[in-house]
Amino acid sequence: MTEVRVPTLGESVTEATVATWFKKPGDSVAVDEMLCELETDKVTVEVPSPAAGTLSDIVAKEGDTVGVDALLANIAESGNAGPEETKPRAKEAETSSGSASGGGDSVDVMVPTLGESVTEATVSTWFKKVGDSVTQDEMLCELETDKVSVEVPAPASGTLTEIVAQEGDTVEANAKLAVIASGEGVSAAPKAEAEPKDTQYSTPPAGNGGPGKDIKDGPAAEKAMAEANVSRDQVKGTGKDGRATKADVAAAVAAANASPAASAPASAPRAPVAAEDEAREERVKMTRLRQTIARRLKDAQNTAAILTTYNEVDMTEVMALRSEYKDLFEKKHGVRLGFMSFFTKACCHALKEVPEVNAEIDGTDIVYKNFVHMGIAAGTPQGLVVPVIRDADSMSFAEIEKAINEKGKRARDGKLSMAEMQGGTFTISNGGVYGSLMSSPILNPPQSGILGMHKIQDRPMVINGEIKIRPMMYLALSYDHRIVDGKGAVTFLVRVKEALEDPRRLLMDL
């Protein structure tokens, strides 16, 4: 007897709901054949069979909540190897069929791992077309996720015989993108088989009006829809064969509860446009990155109590120090000395004194971070991204400048990985490089603070009773007033100002 248990569900996920059983007691199962589907708060998890045999009993029914490693079912192993060989035989038949008619094995091109919490992507560009020759590791297409662009390399050399997911299609993790044949051609049989197989990943079957009528959703999703009073046609199913999951219902509820301003572009009809004006308009679909930016910024405004406090800093001393040492700095470290390292150092210094600006709210808890992972907002042709410099508080000026330079270049080239944009505890946004004189930055959730830098501009200032011309910069600190009080926010900004107006304070930890 072999036990079927709940697999590891991911970091911080401790339980799941049994959504759907694909088998019933008495059914024969093969090794790795999917037995059931579990729903967590974040993703849907399919549970494969650990052995071949007969499903003898189901312990956790549909709708049950189970913990990690809980017993789901039992399998009675069969004496003959028939069920075990079911899958390989089918594969061999496909391969031999391909060899007989086209000469060569076929290799599926699959969606690569997209990163934590990312379950789908959009096919943005195909670099190859059907019939083109490809070499192993040559880039075939580019996928666009909510956060980054992902290039998909060829898993083998050969000929691209079929493109399953076209440009603009939405695909899930591990969905099939294309087929490569190592020979000159490919048979029609595998092609025909691949199409219906893959439809479960890209678009739900149309049937008699969509997934709501053809496919039974899991009990957890149905219960969530009933509790939220949401109809099935309002929910976009992302589960197996287009089934709605608990997360899909939550997303539909969030969309329904969004403010009219946020939902207007998607649901409200446009105001009438004159025909002569409409002919001169250009309509472009928002990229997934831009949609994510819009959603996250609006979520931040809806969730946090954002307040902004301002100050100004005299940049005379920093500019003098930079001017004096920039040539020696670049000669020794191979990177230019910019202003960002000074601001990063000053913020790390201030965060030690006002730790709530470097904290986050988790339910009814405040989580204080005893480290600084500094997010540096960077504008790219695709939109705003925030690469994170980890443990910036323990880095030197040179290490900070090198990290900013390297991550900024990768951001502009669209090469940042998911891991490089996660885990930030505080963010700096420099609108001054574009000429901004003053702005109120929006928080980057779940962070509680963001510093806005602006343009350095000569202004008349009263210094010791005399009017002097000084290079001044406005600073803006936006913070979550739920966790940071006005006193802490002002103290933070004053400490940043003091450190920049007298950089020697940074060396003496004052």
N, C-alpha and C positions, 0 to 999 in steps of 0.2 A: 504494500500500500504506500503510495506517495502523497505527501501533503502539498496542497497549493496554498501558499501564504501571501500576504500583502507585501509587495516589494518596497524598497526604500522610496519614499515619496518626494524627497527633496528637502533642502535646508529649511528649518522652522515649520515644516508641515508634519503634523503628528497623526492625523486621521483622515479618512476618506469615506465617501458614501458609495455603496455598490449601486451602480447605475443600471447596467444591463448584463444579463447572462446570455452568451451566444450559444451555450450548450445546456442540455438538461440531463439529469441522472439517467444512466443507461446508454448515453451517446458515446461512440468511439472518438478518441482524440489522438492527434499525432503530436510529436515533440514540437514545441514552439507554436502550436496552433493557438489562436486567441480564444481564451475561455470566457473572460468577462471584462467589463470596463468599469474603472473606478473614477469617481469625481472628487477632486480636492478643491480647495479655495482658489487654486491657481491654474491647474492643468487637469487634463483628462489622461488617465493612465490605463493602458491595456495590459492585462495579465496573461502571459503565455503559459502553455502547459509545460511543466517541467519534465514530463515523461509521456510515453505513448501507452495507451490502454483504454480503459473504460471509466467514464466519470461515475463514480459509485454514489456519492452524495454531495449535496451543496449545503455547507454550514451557514454561510452568510447570505441571506436572501437579498433580492433587489430592494433598495431603500434602507438597508441596514448601515449603520455607521461602524467602521472598523478601524483599529489602530494599526500602526506599522508592525509587520510580522504576525498579524492575527491570522487564524486559520480560515480559509475561504471554502475549501472543498477537499475531497479525497479522490485519488485516482487509483484504480486497481490495474496494475501493470499486466499486460497480456503476454502470453507465452510466446507467440510468434512475432516476428518483426514487421509484419505487414503494415500496421499503422505508421511505424517509424519510417517506413520507406515511401510512404505516400508522397511526401513533399519532394524528396530527391528525384523520384521517378518522374513526377510531373515536370520538374526542371530539366531532367535529361531529355524528356520527349521534346520539350521546347527547343533545347539546344541542338538535338540531332535534326529536328525539323529545319532549324535555321541553317545548319550545315549542309543538309541535302539540297536545299533550294538556292542558297546564296553563298555558301562556302565560308563559314566562320562563326565564332560564338558571338552572342550579343551581350552587351554590358549595359545595365541600367545606370543612368545618371540621376542621382537622388539629391534632394535638398539637404545641404549639410546642416550640422548642428548650428542653430541660430543664436544660442546664448540663453542665459537664465531668464525666465518669464516671457520669452518671445516664442510664440507658437506658430506664427505664419509670416509669410513674406509675399511681396508682389514681384513678378518677373518684369524687370524694367527694360532690359536690353538683351537681345541675342546677338553674339558676335559671329556666330556661324549659322548657316542655313542647311536644310536637308540636302544631303549629297556631298557636302564638303568633307575633305579629309582633315582629321585632327590628330594631334600627337598628345601623348600622355602629359598631363599637367597644363596643357594649353587652356586658356580661359575660354569657356563656352558661352557663359551668360552672366548677367549681373542681377542679383536680387536686392530688393529694397525692403528693409524692415522698418519698424517704428523708430529705430535708433541709428542703425548703420547700414551701409551698403555692403553686400557680400558677393564676392566673385566666386563662381563655381568652375573648378578646373575639370578637365577630362580625366576620368578614372583610368582610361586606357587609350591606346592609339587605334585608329581605324577610321571608319566612315560614319558620319552622323546620318542615321537612317530615318529617324523619327523625332519630332519635337512634340512632346505631349502637352506641355504647359506653354501657351503662347504669351507674347508680351502683353502685360496688363492683367494676366490671370493671377489670382491669389492662391497660393499653395501653402500647405501645412508642412511642419517639420517631417522629414523623411518621405515626402511625396516624390513620385517619379517626375523628372523633368524631360528626359529624352532617352533615346536608345542609340548606342554606338555598336556597329558591327565591325569585327576585326577583319572580315573578308571583304570581297568586292560588293556583295549585295546582302539582302536580308529577305526572309520569307514573309509572305503576307500573314501567315498564321500567328506568329508571335505579336505582330502589329495589331491584328484584330483583337487578340486576347488582352493586350495591354490597355486598350482603350477603356472597356468597361471596368477593368480592375482599378484603374486610377481615378475614375470619376468620383470615388468616395473621398478623395483627398482634395479635389479642386472645387467641384460644384455639386451640390446635392441633386439627386435625380428629380426630374420634373414631375413625372407621374401624373396624378390627377389634381394638380394645383400646388405642388411644392412639398417640402419635407414634412409639414404639419399633417398632411393627409396620408402619406405613404409610409412614414417611419414612426415607430413608437419611441417617444423620448423616455429617458430614464425617470424613475419615480422621484428622484431628488429634484430634477428640473420641473416636473409637473407640479410637485408640491410648492416649489418656489414661485411658479407662475400663478398658482391659485392664491397663495398668500399675498403676492404683490398685485393681484388683479390685472395681470398682463395677458393679453391674448397671444396665441401661438404665432400669428403672422407678424407680431411685433418683434419676435426674437429671431435673430440670425444664428442658426445652429452651426457650430464648429466641430462637433463631435463626429464620431464614425458615421459615415453615410448621411451626414447632415443633421444628426441628432442634436437637440438643444441640450446644453449642459447648465449646471447651476450658475457657472460664471457667465454664460451667455445671457441668462435671465437677469443677473445683476447688472450687466452692461446695458440691457434694454431698459431696465428701471432707471439707471443713471441717466440715460439719454432722454427718457421721458420727463425726468425731473429737472433737466438742465434749464437754465434761464432762457427766455425767449431770444435774448441777444445771442446766446451761444448756439442755439439750435436753428436760428433763422436761416443761415446759409444752406442747411441741409433740407429743411422741411417747409419753411414759409415760401410762398411764391414771390418772385421778384416783382418789384413795381414795374408798371408798363414802361417800355423803352421805345422811343421813336424809331421807326424803321430805318431812317437814314443814319441814326446813331448806332443801332444794333449791327448794321453792316460793317461798321468800323471797329466793333469790339472784337476781342480775342478771348476765347474761353479755354483755360488750361486747367486740367485736373490737379488738385493739390497732391503733392508727394506725401508719402506716408510719414516722412520726417516732419514736414510742415504741419500735417494733421496732428501729430503727436505734440509738437511744440504748442499749437493752439490749445489742445486739450489740457496739457499740463499747466499752462499759464492760467487758464480759466479755473482749473481745479484749485490752484494755489490761492486765487482770489476768493473762491467760494469756501475754502476750508480754513485758511489761516487768517488771523486778525492782523493784516499787514499795516504797519505804520512806518513812516520814513522820517529820519532826523538828519539834519544837514550841518555841515561845518565847512570851513575853508582852510587850506594849508598853504603856507608860504614855501615854495619849492626851491628857494635860493640855495640852501645848504646841500640838498640832494643833487641839484644840477651842478654845483661847484665840485662836489666830490666825484660825481660821474665824469665831468670834464677832465679832472685832474688824473684820474686813474683808468679811464676807459681804454687807452692804448695798451698800457701794461697788462690790464685785465684780459684783453683779447689776445695779446701775445702769449700769455701764460696758459690761459684756459681754452683758447680756441673758440670763444663765443663772445658776442658783444655784451657789454654791461648796459642793461636797460633799466627802466623805472620799475618794471613789474617785480623784480627781485626785492627792491626796497619796500614796496607795498606788501608783498607776501610776508617778508620778515616782520614788518610793522604790525600786520594783522595777527600773525602767530603770537607775537609779544602781547598784544592786547587781549587775545582770546584766553591766555593764561590767567589774566586778571578778571575777566568777565566770562566765565566758562559757560553760562547759559546761552550765549550767542553761538556757541559751538555744540549745542545740545539739540535734541529733538524730542517731540512728544510721541509716546507710544501708548495709546489708550489713555489710561489715567496715570501713567508713569512718565517721568522725565529721564531720558537716557543721556548722561553726560559722557562726552568723548574725551578720553585722556590722550588724544593724539589729534593732529590736524591733517586731514586729507583735503587739500585746497583745490577747489574747482576754478578753472580759469576759462571764462566764457570766450569763445572764439567764433567769429563770423566766417561762414564758408559760403561758396556759391549755392550749396544745397539748403542752407539755413543755419541757425545758431546751434552750436554744440558746446558741451562743457566737459573737456577732458580733465581728469583728476590727477593731481600730483600728490602721491601718497607720502605720508610722514614728512610733509614740508617743514614742520617745526624743527626737525633734526637735520635739515639740509643746509649747506653753505650757499652763499650768493651764487657761486659758479654752478653748483649742482642745480639750483633753482632755474637759472638762466638756460642751462642746457636742456632741462626737462621741458620748460616752456617752449623753447625753440623747436625741439624735436616733436612734441605733441601738437604744436601749432601747424607744423608742416604736414603731419599725418592727418590732421583734421581737414586742412584745405584739399588734400588729395583724396579724402574720403576713405582713408585706410585705418581709422581708429577702430579698435576692437570694442566689444561690449564692456569687457572688464575695465577698460581704460576710462569709461564714462560712468562708473558706478562707485558708490561708497563715499562720495564727497561729504564733508561736514560743514564747509563754509565756501562761499563763492565770491570771486572778484570779477566785476564786469567793467571793461575799459571802453566807454563810449567816446572818450576823448580822441582816440585815433581817427574817428570819423568827424570830429569837430563839435561834438556835443558839449554844451556849456553847463547844462543842468538837466537831470532826469531823476525819476523815482523807479529804481529797478524792482522787478517782481521776484519774489522768493523762488528758489529751486527746491521744491518739496523732496524729502521731509526736513530739509535744513531750516534753521531758524534765523539766518542772517545772510545778507548779501551786500557787499560794498560796491558802490558805483563810483568809478573814477571819471574825470571829465577833462576837458581841454585846459591846457596851461595858458593863461592869458595875463599879459602885463596890466596891472591895475594900480591906481594910486592908493597907497596905504599910509596910515599914520603910524610912524615908528619913533618912539621916544619924543613925541611932540612935534615931529617933523613929517612932512609928506614925502614919501619915497615911492618910486616905481618898483613894484615887486612882481615876480612871476607867481600868480596865484591859481589854485585849482579848487573848485568846489568838490566836496565829498558828500556822498549820500549813503546812509546806512538804512536799508529796509529790513525790518525785523518782525518776528511773530510776537505780537503783544500778549499772546496767551502765556508765553513762557519768559519773555524778556520785558522787564519794566523799563520805563523811560530813563530812570537813573542809570541802569546798566548800559542801555544803548548809547546815551550821551557820554558816559565814562569810556566806553569802547572807542568811540569816535575821537574823543579828546586824546586818548593814549596813542592812537594812530597818528594824529596830527603832531603830537609832541615828538614822537619817534622820527617823523619825517623832517621836522623843522630842526632837529638836532640829532642826526643819525648816530652820534657817538653813544647815545642812550642805549641803542641796540647792543653795542659791544659790552656795555656794563650792566645789561639787564635791568634798566631803570624805567 
